[in-house]
Amino acid sequence: MGELDGKVALITGAASGIGKAIAMAFHAAGARVVVADLDGDAAEMVAGEIDGGNGTALGLAMDVTEEGAVNQGFDEVASRWGAVDILVSNAGIQVIAPLVDFQYAEWKRLLAIHLDGAFLTSRAAMRQMIASGKGGSILMMGSAHSHVASKFKAPYVTAKHGLLGLARTIAKEGAAHGIRANVLCPGFVRTPLVEKQIPEQATTLGITQEDVIRDVLLRDTVDGEFTTLEDIARVALFMAAFPSNALTGQSLLASHGWVMD
């Protein structure tokens, strides 16, 4: 039997990168997975890739910053498969700029996706988990930047720190209903989001892209290596499948030793 047999797992931002890797790992572990993404066509394509059209993966268009869209998406899942058992709040973006040059609109957009999205999806998931009486697991995609700061990433660092507070509050409120909440904190994973910031940082810092990788992104790791999608998917599976409140309100760093806490 798989670790997630009989579970319904919804992963946001799952049409690519970390979200897609987690969706694939959860499905392999026996879960029915909802691939939720702003790009609904891409979400449906990934769902088909995961299960070959066998009805155990669902692609769903979802703007996590829109309350109505989030609630409608969760209602659709419930009508098809029942209550969500696992939520992975993974949707996110990155914008690189010095704080003094940061556009307020970009600040608000990044915080809305990371923090409003985590709140809206967590609230919807908790309502279903409480109503079902089965409890569940909420996993937020934090970052090593949930614990440390870097230049030129003010809203990202702010948002990732904020997820710790949200998850810990959910852990306290959800405990009586069997709901756990934790934060997974990767180091640098070579996703499209990270690939985009390499040339941006090179331009901002006036160095080469190779220098950004070696001297900025991976400088403080123990081995100069990127964290892999497979690494994060395996940690996410461990955290989602953990059977008790012994693991709740916690953050787990997977960063090749870049941040040790």
C-alpha positions in Angstrom: 0.0 0.0 0.0 1.1 3.5 -0.7 1.7 6.0 2.0 -1.1 8.2 0.8 -3.7 5.6 -0.3 -7.2 6.9 -0.2 -6.1 10.5 0.3 -7.1 13.5 -1.8 -4.2 16.0 -2.2 -4.5 19.5 -3.7 -1.3 21.2 -4.8 -1.2 24.8 -6.0 1.2 26.0 -8.5 1.5 22.4 -9.6 1.8 22.8 -13.4 5.6 23.0 -13.2 8.6 22.9 -10.9 8.3 21.9 -7.3 4.5 21.6 -7.4 4.6 19.3 -10.3 7.2 17.1 -8.7 5.2 16.9 -5.5 2.0 16.0 -7.4 3.8 13.2 -9.2 5.3 11.9 -5.9 1.9 12.0 -4.1 0.2 10.2 -6.9 2.9 7.5 -6.9 2.2 7.1 -3.2 -1.5 6.4 -3.9 -3.2 9.8 -3.6 -5.7 11.3 -6.0 -4.1 14.6 -6.9 -5.5 17.9 -7.9 -3.0 19.9 -10.0 -4.2 23.5 -9.3 -2.5 26.3 -11.3 -3.2 29.7 -12.6 -2.7 28.2 -16.1 -5.6 25.8 -16.3 -4.6 24.3 -19.6 -1.1 23.4 -18.3 -2.7 22.0 -15.1 -4.9 19.6 -17.2 -1.9 18.6 -19.3 0.1 17.7 -16.2 -2.8 15.8 -14.7 -3.0 13.8 -17.8 0.7 13.2 -17.8 0.5 12.0 -14.2 -2.3 9.4 -14.5 -2.7 8.8 -18.2 -6.3 9.9 -18.1 -7.4 7.3 -15.6 -9.3 9.7 -13.4 -6.9 9.8 -10.5 -5.5 13.2 -11.3 -7.5 16.4 -11.9 -6.2 19.6 -13.5 -7.8 22.7 -12.1 -7.5 26.4 -13.0 -7.1 28.4 -9.8 -6.0 31.9 -9.0 -5.1 31.6 -5.4 -5.5 35.4 -4.8 -9.2 35.3 -5.7 -11.5 34.1 -2.9 -14.3 33.0 -5.2 -11.9 31.0 -7.4 -10.4 29.2 -4.5 -13.7 28.3 -2.9 -15.1 27.2 -6.3 -12.1 25.0 -6.9 -12.3 23.3 -3.5 -16.1 22.8 -4.0 -15.4 21.1 -7.4 -12.9 18.7 -5.8 -15.3 17.9 -2.9 -18.2 17.1 -5.3 -15.9 14.8 -7.3 -13.8 13.1 -4.6 -14.9 14.3 -1.2 -13.0 16.5 1.2 -9.4 17.4 0.6 -7.0 15.5 3.0 -3.8 17.2 2.0 -3.1 20.8 0.9 0.3 21.9 -0.4 0.3 25.7 -0.7 3.0 26.0 -3.3 2.0 28.8 -5.7 4.6 31.6 -5.8 6.6 34.1 -7.8 9.8 35.9 -7.4 10.7 39.6 -8.2 14.3 40.8 -7.8 15.0 44.5 -7.1 16.6 46.7 -4.4 14.1 47.8 -1.8 14.4 51.5 -2.7 13.5 50.7 -6.3 10.8 48.1 -5.6 7.4 48.9 -7.2 4.5 48.9 -4.7 2.3 47.0 -7.2 4.9 44.3 -7.4 5.2 44.2 -3.6 1.4 43.7 -3.3 1.3 41.1 -6.1 4.0 38.9 -4.6 2.5 39.1 -1.1 -1.0 38.3 -2.4 0.2 35.2 -4.2 2.3 33.9 -1.3 0.3 35.0 1.7 -3.3 35.6 0.6 -3.0 32.4 -1.4 -1.9 30.4 1.6 -4.6 31.9 3.7 -7.4 31.3 1.3 -6.5 27.8 0.4 -5.8 26.8 4.0 -9.1 28.2 5.1 -10.9 26.3 2.4 -9.0 23.1 3.2 -9.6 23.4 6.9 -13.4 23.9 6.4 -13.5 20.6 4.4 -11.2 18.8 6.9 -13.3 19.8 9.9 -16.6 19.0 8.2 -15.4 15.6 7.1 -14.2 14.7 10.6 -11.0 13.2 9.2 -8.6 16.0 9.8 -5.7 16.4 7.4 -2.3 17.9 6.6 -1.5 21.4 5.4 2.0 21.9 4.0 3.2 25.4 3.0 6.1 25.9 0.7 8.4 28.1 2.5 12.0 28.6 1.8 15.4 28.9 3.4 14.3 32.6 3.2 11.7 31.8 5.8 14.7 31.9 8.2 17.2 34.2 6.6 17.2 37.3 4.4 19.0 38.1 1.1 19.4 41.4 -0.7 16.9 42.4 -3.3 14.2 40.0 -2.2 12.3 42.1 0.4 8.7 40.9 -0.3 9.7 37.3 -0.9 11.6 37.1 2.4 8.7 38.9 4.1 6.2 36.5 2.7 8.2 33.3 3.5 8.7 34.5 7.1 4.9 35.1 7.2 4.1 31.5 6.3 5.8 30.3 9.5 3.3 32.4 11.6 0.3 31.2 9.6 1.3 27.5 9.8 1.9 27.7 13.5 -1.5 29.4 14.1 -3.2 26.7 12.0 -1.4 24.0 13.9 -2.8 25.4 17.2 -6.3 25.9 15.9 -6.4 22.7 13.9 -5.1 20.3 16.5 -8.5 19.6 18.0 -9.7 18.6 14.5 -6.7 16.4 13.6 -5.3 19.0 11.3 -1.5 19.4 11.1 0.3 22.3 9.5 4.0 22.6 8.6 6.4 24.5 6.4 8.8 22.9 4.0 11.8 25.2 3.4 13.9 24.4 0.4 17.2 25.9 -0.6 17.8 26.8 -4.2 16.1 24.4 -6.5 16.8 24.9 -10.2 13.2 25.7 -11.2 12.0 28.2 -13.7 11.6 30.7 -10.8 15.3 30.3 -9.9 16.5 30.2 -13.5 14.8 33.6 -14.0 16.6 35.2 -11.1 20.1 34.2 -12.1 20.4 36.7 -15.0 18.4 39.3 -12.9 20.9 39.0 -10.1 23.9 39.1 -12.5 22.6 42.4 -13.9 21.8 43.9 -10.5 25.2 42.8 -9.0 27.3 43.4 -12.1 28.7 39.9 -12.2 28.4 36.9 -14.5 25.7 34.3 -14.2 28.3 31.7 -13.3 29.4 33.9 -10.4 25.8 34.3 -9.2 25.4 30.5 -9.0 28.8 29.9 -7.3 29.2 33.0 -5.1 25.6 34.0 -4.3 23.1 31.1 -4.6 25.3 28.1 -3.6 28.1 29.9 -1.7 27.0 28.8 1.8 25.9 25.2 1.0 28.1 22.4 2.3 28.7 21.0 -1.2 28.0 23.7 -3.8 25.0 21.8 -5.1 21.4 22.8 -5.9 18.6 21.0 -4.0 16.7 18.8 -6.5 13.0 18.5 -7.3 13.2 14.9 -6.1 14.7 16.0 -2.8 11.8 18.3 -2.1 9.1 15.9 -3.3 10.5 13.2 -0.9 10.5 15.6 2.1 7.0 16.8 1.2 5.7 13.2 1.1 7.3 12.5 4.5 5.7 15.6 6.0 2.3 15.0 4.4 2.1 11.4 5.4 3.3 11.8 9.0 0.6 10.2 11.1 0.4 12.3 14.3 0.6 15.8 15.9 4.2 15.0 16.9 5.0 16.9 13.7 3.0 20.1 13.5 3.8 23.8 13.6 7.3 23.0 12.4 9.5 24.1 9.5 11.9 21.6 7.9 14.9 22.9 5.9 16.2 21.1 2.9 19.0 23.3 1.7 22.2 21.4 1.4 23.2 22.9 4.7 22.9 26.5 3.5 20.7 27.3 6.5 21.0 25.1 9.6 18.4 25.7 12.3 
